[in-house]
Amino acid sequence: MRFAIIFAAAAMLAAPLAQAAEKQAKEDYVRVPMPPGFQVMNTELEGNVFADAKGRTLYKWIYKPARVGASGDPRGKSTCTSEVFKTEGGHMSPYPPDLRLPDADTRQSCVEMWPPVLADQNAKPVGAWTVITREDGNKQWAYDEQPLYTAALDRMPGDTVGGTNRDMSEGVSARPAVRHPVGPPPAVPPGFDVISTVNGRLLVTATVNASVYTFAKDTASKSTCVAECLREWSPMLAPEFAKTFGEWSLVERSPGVRQWAFRGKPLYTHVADMPFRSYRGRSVDGSDVPGWSLVYAQLAPEIPGDLKRQVTPGGEVLADRRGHTIYVYFCHDDADDQLICDHPDTPQDYRIAVCGGGNQERCAIRFPMVQASAGAKSNSRAYSIMEINRLTGKRAQAGEKDALRVWAYRDRPLYVFDGEPAPAVGDRVPGDIEADGLGEHRAQRHGFTAFWLRDDFYGRAN
């Protein structure tokens, strides 16, 4: 079984993610009414997002029930305040409320980390944009009834460091109420949607998020998938009154039967995908079939030369030069405002507890950061090189004691699991994924997960 999986993944590695024309393509969106002072910006990982006049991405904090209690904003109300929480909120059993937080003396308030997008007192609703009144009496903009914020961690126009829409675990009760970028609807026909994945903005069906594919033998005016081909592939048919627009066109399969095409390629779903083995109900198995490709409205930035793709028994991961699995660390604390704690500008106590039992040196040995080679550079915002203190996990100056020049993704350092000399634990050979899910609630609240580039083999999702 393991060898069959690895063989399938190897076949996928040999195929391009998308056609060359898509590499520079940017996702289109529906032009919606906006109040003055706002704009739409295209971002590398989240596609098109709303931003303020300074280019700062706007986020929402959706209300989410947890194991005990709930966090986030109900529709039409902001629960992000200037109160500085110093104790646990008790949302994540088995921890009771009122336990003192490790960073209680330096912890910031929610509005410091997530500044509300304030509106003038006389501001009026525009389309889906509305105005709510905060508890302090200030007015705040909301979109689709969700209060809007910027992120203190976003430093440049178009940054999306504060949050992502790639979180596929919102239904998991152990998962905190995370923040999500907000943007306009994608410019797609009815029946289609676009979702964020680690490889780019993937085109899917609107109902069950089934992956959409193109066939290399097709042309802009003809589908060559007929007869036996239709046993495995279902054309995405267009309704009678459908019209072409933007990058979308129509291909006539037979008199009166038309099929949607995107960027000059007819579109299909894969019949074998229909069991939907992944967590959110999505499979990409069709991309393993020669000649068939997933469709991206926008591709994610290319992986830096220092890093590589590596096949594992559970799927495909990002790996270092040796082929050893790279891990990302996820963390939100358990105060009522559930602030981020996985960024080098935030407390590192949680990470050091998970990877070293509170011991900085042990943590640095077990989960060393991925160092950048001499002269390495990043060609994107998604991947960057940072100077980080190997012990504290905080930013450092070049040449500073214990400072390392390391790779980061979304402004967060990347790690490998090297373990310790004794006992001999850790990833020893390419393809090992021993630390995937290491942490609280299998890293749903905080901990390490493999950097999955494709992980639908065993029921996960990108």
Secondary structure as UniProt FT lines:
FT   HELIX           2..14
FT   HELIX           20..22
FT   TURN            23..24
FT   TURN            36..37
FT   STRAND          38..43
FT   TURN            44..46
FT   STRAND          47..52
FT   TURN            53..54
FT   STRAND          59..62
FT   STRAND          64..65
FT   STRAND          70..71
FT   TURN            75..76
FT   TURN            93..94
FT   TURN            97..98
FT   TURN            102..106
FT   HELIX           110..113
FT   STRAND          118..119
FT   TURN            121..122
FT   TURN            127..128
FT   STRAND          129..133
FT   TURN            135..136
FT   STRAND          139..143
FT   TURN            144..145
FT   STRAND          146..147
FT   TURN            152..153
FT   TURN            157..158
FT   TURN            170..171
FT   TURN            173..174
FT   STRAND          179..181
FT   TURN            190..191
FT   STRAND          192..197
FT   TURN            198..199
FT   STRAND          200..205
FT   TURN            206..208
FT   STRAND          213..215
FT   TURN            216..217
FT   HELIX           227..231
FT   STRAND          233..235
FT   TURN            240..241
FT   TURN            246..247
FT   STRAND          248..254
FT   TURN            255..256
FT   STRAND          257..262
FT   TURN            263..264
FT   STRAND          265..266
FT   STRAND          268..270
FT   HELIX           271..273
FT   TURN            274..275
FT   TURN            279..280
FT   HELIX           285..288
FT   TURN            290..291
FT   STRAND          292..294
FT   STRAND          296..299
FT   TURN            305..306
FT   STRAND          308..312
FT   TURN            313..314
FT   STRAND          315..319
FT   TURN            321..322
FT   STRAND          325..332
FT   TURN            336..337
FT   TURN            344..345
FT   HELIX           349..356
FT   TURN            357..358
FT   HELIX           360..366
FT   TURN            374..375
FT   STRAND          383..389
FT   TURN            390..392
FT   TURN            398..399
FT   TURN            401..402
FT   STRAND          403..409
FT   TURN            410..411
FT   STRAND          412..413
FT   STRAND          415..416
FT   TURN            421..423
FT   TURN            430..431
FT   TURN            434..437
FT   STRAND          438..440
FT   TURN            441..444
FT   STRAND          446..450
FT   STRAND          452..454
FT   TURN            456..459
//
